Amino acid sequence: MRPVDGTPTTPEEGLPSGDSPGDPPATGSEGGVSGRSRTRRKIRIGTWLPLLGGLTLLWPLASASTGAPSSTGPIGVLVAGVLVAVAIFLAVRHARRVMAEGHELQPMRPAAPVRTRSGAVGARRSKPTEGQTTSYERGLAPLPVVVPQVSHLPERRGFSAYVLLPSAVAPPPVGGMPTSSAPPPAKSGFGWRIAVIYAVIAVPLLGLSPYFLARLSALFSGQAPPSQSPPAVPYFFAYYDRLVQALGTAIYWPQPWPGPPYFLQPPNALLHTAADYIFTMYLVLMLSFLFASGVFWKGRYTMAQRGKALATVGGYVVAALFTEVFFYAIRPDLFFSSIALVGRAFIGGLFFSFLLFVVLMAPPVVTVRARFARSRADIGVFFLSAAAALTLAFLLLYSVYELLGVGRSETLLSLGGPVGSPLEPIGLLLLMPVTALTFWALIGRALYSYELRLRPVPSLWKYHPSVSVLIPAYNEQGAIGATIRSADRAAAHYPGAVEIIVGNDGSTDGTSAAAWKVVNHLRHAQGKVVDLPHGGKASALNGALRVAEGEIVLRLDADTRLSPDYGFAEMVPHFADSEVGGVQGLILPLQREGWTRKMRMLEIVWNHLFLRRAFYGTRTAQVVDGAFCSFRRSDIMAAGGWVAWNGEDTEITQRLQRSGFRFRYETRAVAYEDVPANYRQLKKQRVRWTRGGYFAHHRHYPAMLSDTPEFGGLAFLLWLAIFVRGGMRHLVYIYALMLTLLLGLQTIYHLILVVALLLLPRGLAMAYYLARLNAWSYLPWILTWPITSAVKQFISMEGFGSILPGSMPEFSE
């Protein structure tokens, strides 16, 4: 694909000939008055006509569900459809207004005078030996997990003290940022506050049931506890069901309410309880988050924020009620009703995401100009692959549950289980998302492989531009030497010129001297050390970028080691394609001892080796990991450099993706990263990651409504879906615990079987790649995935608590 201005490209430069980094393209931009006017007209037409056209289909659909002629369809359905159309139109118009207020990114300034130290120049360049293969097989090469001995790595993980950033790398304004020069640091314990408040609110709502009260009475009176069959639903659920019935009666007027009565008998009572609990658990979660944040009484929130927070909670209540009316009216069987629970849970997670965007600090949105012509086919491919994945997941689960009888109540009853087991609704609620994600990843990987065949990668010996290795370092005296030496050894396997630039981020130890000592004895590369005031990782990266001379910049963390056998060379030829904006290398844990290292290895084989190429194949890249990745220097300069907050790697990925760039994953370029050794260090790392992901996706969510939604908009939709799925999974665990404690059901025992089924699709993918990596000792740790994922979800809540208005958005070290 050519750039939007139609100029030819050259493989050597990888950019339109004659373009400067700051020149905007002739067409395809998101900015401009005339473009906004045309877009607003498109939004009005594109929003109203499909919605109003869909309302004409709701009438016969609703009439068919009631058995009445289409000419006497429910009037309330038409009114509700109009209200939904108005709400969506207002939301889209508000988002467009926010986009219009966002600022445009500016190219990076020319290099400022910096103090550098140049090391010795090594002229030796290795050539392929006789018989050495240079073919580009796309498979994963077998890699030993055992790595050479390295020098001591100091465990430095955490937030730095607040220091004013240099003006050249100052971050964009962040909403809610205090005006004082030294804002208070973020406090921990936010996740525990939410957990306590959640229990205080949820236990009375779910525990006030006839069964539970009878159980308490028997406990204090010394009598035998009541039988657990039939179970009695909590009183709160009964009142909620009456409200659903009243709304359904009003909406279906003048037709009778086709849904079930609010009181149901077993075995459907448990399914009904599951639907009620989904509403309850999300409502309680939102209220817990608001109370823990202090939205209603702390002065750091504006009246607009409080109003939007209340409107979000109220909007969820209304949306949940309408959803219940619709699903109860169609009267499906148990399997289809259980699948419908996924839709109910997704709506709850969606509104909770909105609540985060309302309450938390967030950077302003930006306008990013598209550098390439539109690729509308990518939108269709994304939604078709999603529809195919959902269909395949539905057929697989239908075969397992309906045809094989796994999870059915009668099957469990024949095995001695209780009547009305909740296994099927719980299992489908958990299994449908992860099974669909697995199928979607398989489809995405096939698309990625097809892209590589369509746009083949040239040989390294035909395309090897100069490379600058950027290493940001802050107080890494004990580790920086080994990192530089690993980069120098990797340069021996690259036929082009290589320079290594250490960005010293105002270290207070001997990092600069240690780096200079090693740089002065490089054998295969040139070297520089750039000393900067302490301003965070982005400051060090931008400072090193200003003095870099290579066409390709390789980013390498100071605690990461390049593989002596694989190095970085195979990443570079991907940039011969002008549309490739970034390449991710394979990152493996440097250490093997400890549960945090085992958890990280499982994350890598699932997220990196299995999912990452599917993301890149469907233009939904979430991040090109900053520990080991590469870009064109001119692209980063044109984009304005890295932003000086947490998650600068996620943000630059989204920014380049909105410009129209594609991304690649190279498994034959390998590095080993330092992994936190304990929970305290892991928490500090993941809090930064949570903040960074939230910052980056909030900044770029308007890509969905831009003139080129395939550039970044699809990535935000996927991030939102994955974010919602993660929270839903862990709330279901709480649901199972509540049913066991409050209603006396054996749900926990059934949940073990569900988790075993849940581990199958993910476990098979993990086991495959662990076997390819010869990492057999990690296989038993696959069983710990539900526990470690719950730990990471809890840490995410801690991360949200660190970016409330008035907190300090610390830059990453």
FENURTA-V30222 format. One record per run of one state. SS is the DSSP state (alpha for helix, beta for strand, coil for the rest). FROM is the first residue (numbers start at 1). TO is the last residue. If there is no record, write none. Layout:
[[SS | FROM | TO] [SS | FROM | TO]]
This chain:
[[coil | 1 | 2] [beta | 3 | 3] [coil | 4 | 8] [beta | 9 | 9] [coil | 10 | 15] [beta | 16 | 16] [coil | 17 | 32] [alpha | 33 | 66] [coil | 67 | 69] [alpha | 70 | 72] [coil | 73 | 74] [alpha | 75 | 101] [coil | 102 | 102] [beta | 103 | 104] [coil | 105 | 115] [beta | 116 | 118] [coil | 119 | 166] [alpha | 167 | 169] [coil | 170 | 173] [beta | 174 | 174] [coil | 175 | 189] [alpha | 190 | 207] [coil | 208 | 208] [beta | 209 | 209] [alpha | 210 | 221] [coil | 222 | 233] [beta | 234 | 234] [alpha | 235 | 251] [coil | 252 | 267] [alpha | 268 | 293] [coil | 294 | 302] [alpha | 303 | 330] [coil | 331 | 333] [alpha | 334 | 359] [beta | 360 | 360] [coil | 361 | 362] [beta | 363 | 363] [coil | 364 | 365] [beta | 366 | 367] [coil | 368 | 371] [beta | 372 | 372] [coil | 373 | 375] [alpha | 376 | 403] [coil | 404 | 408] [alpha | 409 | 414] [coil | 415 | 422] [alpha | 423 | 454] [coil | 455 | 466] [beta | 467 | 473] [coil | 474 | 479] [alpha | 480 | 491] [coil | 492 | 497] [beta | 498 | 505] [coil | 506 | 510] [alpha | 511 | 519] [coil | 520 | 525] [beta | 526 | 532] [coil | 533 | 536] [alpha | 537 | 547] [coil | 548 | 551] [beta | 552 | 556] [coil | 557 | 559] [beta | 560 | 562] [coil | 563 | 568] [alpha | 569 | 576] [coil | 577 | 579] [beta | 580 | 589] [coil | 590 | 594] [alpha | 595 | 617] [coil | 618 | 627] [beta | 628 | 632] [alpha | 633 | 639] [coil | 640 | 647] [alpha | 648 | 658] [coil | 659 | 661] [beta | 662 | 673] [coil | 674 | 678] [alpha | 679 | 705] [coil | 706 | 712] [alpha | 713 | 742] [coil | 743 | 746] [alpha | 747 | 772] [coil | 773 | 775] [alpha | 776 | 801] [coil | 802 | 803] [beta | 804 | 804] [coil | 805 | 813]]
